[in-house]
């Protein structure tokens, strides 16, 4: 009887150890997959930023659809990056909105030549210059995520 009890304890111990090993293995596989997914998503956001800044530098303007598309593709940045990068992406979006708005005002006929139009022109130029400068700054802003910069196609 004691022999059967010892055999049963050994079998149960082996089953428990096997179960623990399996759970650890699954956890590591899942973690590796999550890291790859996180890295891929960070690459997408980084590439979206490069794309919108490049387009702004070439055309000097942004359309509403492009701006909304950029916002929707980068809205989860707060979950992917630190607060500084997320705030930076918010600033790109907000300055893009200002640029779009001032471009629309300047292209329309509602604002006559004068002080108001000059003020809008200066604001437009400020936003365009700031946004154009960001293409050179992006490496610095994402410096903490060098793994993203080194392996993302930009």
C-alpha positions in Angstrom: 0.0 0.0 0.0 2.8 2.4 0.9 4.5 1.6 -2.5 1.3 2.6 -4.4 1.1 5.8 -2.4 4.7 6.7 -3.2 4.1 5.9 -6.9 1.0 8.1 -6.9 2.8 11.0 -5.2 5.6 10.7 -7.8 3.2 10.7 -10.7 1.3 13.7 -9.3 4.6 15.5 -8.7 5.6 14.9 -12.3 2.2 16.0 -13.6 2.4 19.2 -11.6 5.9 20.0 -12.7 4.9 19.3 -16.3 1.9 21.7 -15.9 4.1 24.4 -14.4 6.7 24.0 -17.2 3.9 24.2 -19.8 2.4 27.4 -18.2 5.9 29.1 -18.1 6.5 28.1 -21.7 3.2 29.6 -22.9 3.8 32.7 -20.9 7.2 33.2 -22.6 5.8 32.6 -26.0 2.9 35.0 -25.4 5.4 37.6 -24.1 7.6 37.3 -27.1 4.6 37.7 -29.4 3.5 40.7 -27.5 6.9 42.3 -27.8 6.9 41.7 -31.5 3.4 43.2 -31.8 4.4 46.2 -29.7 7.5 46.7 -31.8 5.5 46.4 -35.0 2.9 48.9 -33.8 5.6 51.3 -32.7 7.2 51.0 -36.2 3.8 51.8 -37.8 3.4 55.0 -35.6 6.9 56.1 -36.3 6.5 55.6 -40.1 3.1 57.5 -39.9 4.9 60.4 -38.3 7.7 60.4 -40.9 5.1 60.1 -43.7 3.0 63.1 -42.6 6.0 65.3 -41.9 7.6 64.4 -45.3 4.3 65.2 -47.0 4.0 68.5 -45.2 7.5 69.4 -46.2 6.9 68.6 -49.8 3.4 70.3 -50.2 3.4 72.8 -47.4 -0.1 71.9 -46.5 -2.3 69.1 -45.2 -5.8 68.1 -46.1 -8.4 67.4 -43.4 -8.7 63.7 -44.4 -4.9 63.2 -44.1 -4.9 64.9 -40.7 -7.7 62.9 -39.4 -6.1 59.7 -40.8 -2.9 60.6 -39.0 -4.7 61.2 -35.8 -6.6 57.9 -35.9 -3.4 55.9 -36.8 -1.4 57.5 -33.9 -4.1 57.9 -31.2 -2.8 54.9 -29.2 0.7 56.4 -28.9 0.1 57.0 -25.2 0.0 53.2 -24.8 3.0 52.5 -27.0 5.4 55.3 -26.0 6.2 57.5 -23.0 4.2 60.6 -22.3 6.8 62.8 -24.0 6.4 61.1 -27.3 2.6 61.0 -27.0 2.6 64.7 -26.2 4.9 65.3 -29.2 2.5 63.5 -31.5 -0.4 65.5 -30.1 1.5 68.7 -30.8 2.2 67.6 -34.4 -1.6 67.0 -34.8 -2.6 70.3 -33.2 -0.1 72.3 -35.3 -1.3 70.5 -38.4 -4.9 71.6 -37.5 -3.7 75.2 -37.2 -1.8 75.0 -40.5 -4.8 73.6 -42.2 -7.1 76.3 -40.8 -4.8 79.2 -41.7 -4.3 77.7 -45.2 -8.1 77.6 -45.7 -8.5 81.2 -44.5 -5.7 82.4 -46.8 -7.1 80.6 -49.8 -10.6 82.0 -49.2 -11.8 85.4 -50.0 -13.3 86.2 -46.6 -10.1 87.8 -45.2 -9.2 91.0 -47.0 -5.7 92.3 -47.4 -4.7 94.0 -44.2 -3.6 93.4 -40.6 -5.8 90.4 -40.0 -4.6 88.7 -43.2 -1.0 89.5 -42.2 -1.5 87.9 -38.7 -3.0 84.8 -40.3 0.0 84.6 -42.8 2.5 84.9 -39.9 0.6 82.2 -38.0 0.6 79.9 -41.0 4.3 80.4 -41.6 5.1 79.6 -37.9 3.2 76.3 -38.1 4.7 75.4 -41.4 8.3 76.1 -40.2 7.8 74.2 -37.0 6.3 71.2 -38.8 9.0 71.3 -41.5 11.7 71.3 -38.8 10.3 68.2 -37.1 11.6 65.9 -39.8 15.1 66.6 -38.5 14.0 66.4 -34.9 12.1 63.0 -35.1 15.2 61.0 -34.4 15.8 62.9 -31.2 12.2 62.6 -30.1 12.2 58.9 -30.6 15.8 58.4 -29.3 14.6 56.4 -26.3 13.2 53.8 -28.8 16.3 53.2 -30.8 15.1 49.7 -31.6 12.2 51.2 -33.5 14.4 53.6 -35.4 17.0 51.0 -36.4 14.6 48.4 -37.8 11.6 50.4 -39.1 11.3 51.1 -42.8 10.8 54.8 -43.1 
